[in-house]
Amino acid sequence: MCLIVFAYKSHPKYKFIFAANRDEFYDRPTEQADYWKDNPELLAGKDLQAGGTWMGITMGGRFAAVTNYRDLINIKEDAPSRGMLTLDFLNNDIPAGKYYENLNPSLQDYNGFNIILGSIDELFYFSTHTSGIEKLEPGIYGLSNAILNTEWYKVKKSKGVLSTLLKHDKVHPWELLSLLNDTRKAKDDELPDTGVGMEWEKVLSSIFIQSPKYGTRCSTAVVVDIENNVRFAEKTFFGNQGAFSNKDYSFKIKD
């Protein structure tokens, strides 16, 4: 993922309201979100190149989502896949704290990342660029390719729209997908300097990214109400030509 915005225990009718865009090269092979054949209780997309996933949820209520940390100077060409971290957590029953403890000695082997993980009732965050694991309090959060709640243009804008949606009595996944379709770019004085050059900083500044070879591949929304009913909606885009496919799933988290 390259943009995540979510409200955690911040609405009287919903435990978790999540929206995210996955940005990637258009030619990287990918499967749309579905229940996995080797784990039918896992709902997630699949990166066919490395085998992992950028985000997913299980029927037992485990959740994980990862973003890259933009740090081009320190890229390791032979680093393990960050999407396998997400998949590994979702395929296990290890508590988030223990998962971090087990992974911590090898964090330096990975290219930079951020990860949100845990259960719908207890979420955590950690990163290669922070120390320790943080238990998240109720609130509205935004995450892109820097640490959690870094005030990049796209993060501020998406959090603002989500805050407005939280005033509604009901929140529908397709409202969240509309939030994610914003192609407006930051002004030059609002751009970060992450080492990719000003032209690319501009391209990458929008919530929804479009360029000839790289852009938003899918938008995902997850809504979990206080009775543990899950709505999962995904819109997958095929290149930058405007073609797309919709997926919509519903289930109740198992006790």
C-alpha angles and dihedrals in degrees: 000000000000100000128032127173123174145164114220119198089335103121127062092231102036134057095192135017114180135177128175144167122213112210118195144139109290093232095057105110114243141170120219120244114290141135107286118244093222092045111025091184092063119088112192146117119257133229101217093195098060101013099237135102137241094218141352148160131215130217086247091060101256113145137186137169130174136199129189118247106228105236108137095171092064100041113144112208094205098043118136118257116275090207089064089063090060092046093046092054093047092049093053139059096224112133114248094247093053091045090056091046091053093046099042097086091058100040091106090063092067131076111247118294146158123216135193111198145153131076131316087259098045121030130183138187134206137162142188085243100053132056122248131349121293124214107219121235122211110286148092116294136187128195132180130146097319129056122305116296095006102162101240116156095255092047094050092045096049093045089052093053091046090051089056092049090053089066089067120094090230131029118204123200092233090059087058092050089055089054088056095053097075112126097180113126132219122260115254093256090054096055122108121226107235098153100263096105129255096277092058093039086060094048092048095046097081124089090234112040126211129178135137096271107009134047150106108332098180143359119214132192127187124185122184118185127207090267091057096252109152128209114188119184128177133183114197120199124208108215119307097302097098097253115136145165128215129218126187127184135176131188141145119246111248119242 
